[in-house]
Structures are given as structure tokens and as C-alpha cells.
Amino acid sequence: MTSEAAVRITGLVKRYGRTTAVDGLDLTVRRETVTAVLGPNGAGKTTTLETCEGYRRPDAGTVRVLGLDPMARGGGLRARIGVMPQHGGGYPGARAMELLRHAARLHAHPLPVPELAERLGLGSCGRTPYRRLSGGQRQRLALAMAVVGRPELVFLDEPTAGLDPQARRAVWGLVRQLRADGVTVVLTTHFMDEAEELADRVAIIDDGRLIAEGTPAGLCRGGGDSLRFAGRPGLDLAALRSALPLGSGVDEPTPGLYRVTGEVTPHLLATVTAWCAQHGVLPDRITTRRHTLEDVFLELTGKELRP
Ligand SMILES: Nc1ncnc2c1ncn2[C@@H]1O[C@H](COP(=O)(O)OP(=O)(O)OP(=O)(O)O)[C@@H](O)[C@H]1O
């Protein structure tokens, strides 16, 4: 049934002894989307993913993945999901390509192994034993093993951590391809630009709870956007304000320097420059600053380092 959410988590609690890693988390992931789960170190992201993958049993709450309980045996879920763990384990003596071919053989209709290996730049290290692979090569191999079985849903735990910029772009390309092929992707990342680039939905968790969820643009909208320009001091702020779109404001924090607040859009910029033209003002040093996902993340989760 395709209208069913890919992942539905309700009131999830997971404890390790006295540590509550996940503390009443609610999260729904829609099918055929890319969802980025963000959160400070220790927020409970990996624990949440591992619970969805069937590696951890919830202490309370329910988790349904493709409509199934990940802890139930025999439901066929394992064959339908792909998992890239944060620290992928491989047999130390097995060669990279042997591991990938082995993973492919476990599935009924695997992707063609040579193309996938080529795409992730694994060709040249195919004969290298796992223990001698670099960190980045291990990451890319783990990603290839997660997707080789054509899963409906993949969980990628920090897929680009430790990758060079070229490999990062290759991973982004693969994630986009998965999405275009109708695969649901749930990934964690500490790179806010990565979430903005790839994700349809972003879920921010802190202390084991969901604290924000939405599209990257929706989460960033408004907030700390600003447009600044210099002009002759003492412009008629009330007149300029009345020309601006609803929800925008303007002030003159220092004489001759103007700050327009509100959502920065092409229309806002055009309005300000048109107003200046009508009033014989040459706006100098126009700069725009948009609220980024990193701004939102820091506002919501604070700036303190986590223990
Ligand atoms: N196997 C475990 N045994 C005991 N405590 C654990 C275990 N795994 C995780 N924890 C604790 O649970 C909390 C959540 O950890 P988790 O790995 O889920 O966070 P995370 O959001 O993935 O963090 P990071 O961004 O650092 O990877 C942390 O306080 C961590 O120390």
C-alpha cells in the first residue's frame, strides 16, 4: 500500500542503562522523499536509525517501517531496506569487490556491480583487502553495499563523513539518483549544506526528541534574513517602510546605513531599489543575507558543546 508512510515512529523511547538516548520521539517519513535527520552529537540519531533497522528494541513507543515492525522476524523487511551504518564492518581480509559482489548475491535483482563500483570510485581499490581501505573508501563501499540490492528505503548514517569533496559530490549524485528512482532515503548528517542540497524534509532532534520538522526552505523562512545598503543619512524610513511587502521592516542602525528585515526575495530587492530610484538615492554596498539551515539549527539547539 503506497499511501503508507515509509517510516512512522510514535513515542519512541530507548535507554542504555541510565542514559535515555531517545525520549518520546515522533517522526513520519513520507515515501519517495529524502529526509535528513539532524541533531547535535548524542542527540539520538543513530539510535533512532538502528531502531528502524531492527538492531535495537524500543523500550516504549512504536516503530513501523514500510508498514512493518522491524523487530518482527519473517516479515520480509530486511530484503526491502538498505542500511549504511556509521561505522561499517567488513571482513578484514576480504577484498572490496568481493564484499560488494557478496552483498549483491544476497538480493534477487541487484544493481550491476561494475557500474555501481565505478560510480562510487571503487574501481581502483577493488582488490584491496578491507583492512587496508582508507576511511573514505570504506564509507563508499558501505554505501554501495547498502544500495546494491535495489532497496525501497535506505538508511544512511553520516554517508559523507570523512569524504573528500569529489567523493561527497559522487554520494550526492547517487542520493539524487535514488530519489529519482522512487527510493526513500533517510540520512543523518552534520553538514547543513548537505541537508539543504539533498533533503526534501529535515527533522531536527535534540535530547532524543523532535524539535523541528519541515522543508529546508520552510525552516529557514523569515527569521534572520536581511538586506543592507548605504545611502545618504536620514532617509524617510516611514515612506520606505510603507513601500515594502507586508512583514518587512527597515531601520537605520548607524547614520547612512540601512537594514531591511523580512524574507529576502527578488521582489524585496526590486522594491528597495525602485524606491531609492524614485527618491534620488543611489543605494551603495547592497548586501543580502539569508537565514541558513545552520542559523536555524544553532538557534534551536543552542551553541553549547555537547558532553
Ligand atoms: N551502545 C550504547 N551503550 C550506551 N550508551 C549509548 C550506546 N549508544 C549510544 N549511547 C548513548 O546514547 C546517546 C545517543 O547516542 P546516538 O549515537 O544515538 O547519538 P547521535 O545523535 O547519533 O550522535 P552523533 O552525532 O555523535 O553520532 C548518547 O548519549 C550516547 O552516548
The ligand as an SDF file (V2000), in Angstrom:
LIG
                    3D

 31 33  0  0  0  0  0  0  0  0999 V2000
   25.5280    1.1480   22.8430 N   0  0  0  0  0  0  0  0  0  0  0  0
   25.4010    2.1550   23.7030 C   0  0  0  0  0  0  0  0  0  0  0  0
   25.5630    1.9980   25.0220 N   0  0  0  0  0  0  0  0  0  0  0  0
   25.4160    3.0180   25.8780 C   0  0  0  0  0  0  0  0  0  0  0  0
   25.1240    4.2850   25.5180 N   0  0  0  0  0  0  0  0  0  0  0  0
   24.9510    4.5000   24.2050 C   0  0  0  0  0  0  0  0  0  0  0  0
   25.0910    3.4620   23.2290 C   0  0  0  0  0  0  0  0  0  0  0  0
   24.8690    4.0010   22.0040 N   0  0  0  0  0  0  0  0  0  0  0  0
   24.5940    5.2960   22.2070 C   0  0  0  0  0  0  0  0  0  0  0  0
   24.6470    5.6190   23.5170 N   0  0  0  0  0  0  0  0  0  0  0  0
   24.3720    6.9410   24.1180 C   0  0  0  0  0  0  0  0  0  0  0  0
   23.0880    7.3430   23.6770 O   0  0  0  0  0  0  0  0  0  0  0  0
   23.0770    8.7260   23.3540 C   0  0  0  0  0  0  0  0  0  0  0  0
   22.6240    8.9160   21.9070 C   0  0  0  0  0  0  0  0  0  0  0  0
   23.6380    8.3660   21.0630 O   0  0  0  0  0  0  0  0  0  0  0  0
   23.4780    8.2870   19.4740 P   0  0  0  0  0  0  0  0  0  0  0  0
   24.6800    7.5680   18.9510 O   0  0  0  0  0  0  0  0  0  0  0  0
   22.1470    7.7480   19.1300 O   0  0  0  0  0  0  0  0  0  0  0  0
   23.5390    9.8410   19.1010 O   0  0  0  0  0  0  0  0  0  0  0  0
   23.7960   10.5610   17.7030 P   0  0  0  0  0  0  0  0  0  0  0  0
   22.7900   11.6370   17.6010 O   0  0  0  0  0  0  0  0  0  0  0  0
   23.8330    9.5660   16.6000 O   0  0  0  0  0  0  0  0  0  0  0  0
   25.2400   11.1880   17.9360 O   0  0  0  0  0  0  0  0  0  0  0  0
   26.4650   11.5390   16.9060 P   0  0  0  0  0  0  0  0  0  0  0  0
   26.0300   12.7340   16.1330 O   0  0  0  0  0  0  0  0  0  0  0  0
   27.5830   11.8660   17.8490 O   0  0  0  0  0  0  0  0  0  0  0  0
   26.7170   10.3310   16.0660 O   0  0  0  0  0  0  0  0  0  0  0  0
   24.4670    9.2540   23.6600 C   0  0  0  0  0  0  0  0  0  0  0  0
   24.4390    9.8080   24.9610 O   0  0  0  0  0  0  0  0  0  0  0  0
   25.3350    8.0160   23.6170 C   0  0  0  0  0  0  0  0  0  0  0  0
   26.4330    8.1480   24.4950 O   0  0  0  0  0  0  0  0  0  0  0  0
  1  2  1  0
  2  3  1  0
  2  7  2  0
  3  4  2  0
  4  5  1  0
  5  6  2  0
  6  7  1  0
  6 10  1  0
  7  8  1  0
  8  9  2  0
  9 10  1  0
 10 11  1  0
 11 12  1  0
 11 30  1  0
 12 13  1  0
 13 14  1  0
 13 28  1  0
 14 15  1  0
 15 16  1  0
 16 17  2  0
 16 18  1  0
 16 19  1  0
 19 20  1  0
 20 21  2  0
 20 22  1  0
 20 23  1  0
 23 24  1  0
 24 25  2  0
 24 26  1  0
 24 27  1  0
 28 29  1  0
 28 30  1  0
 30 31  1  0
M  END
$$$$
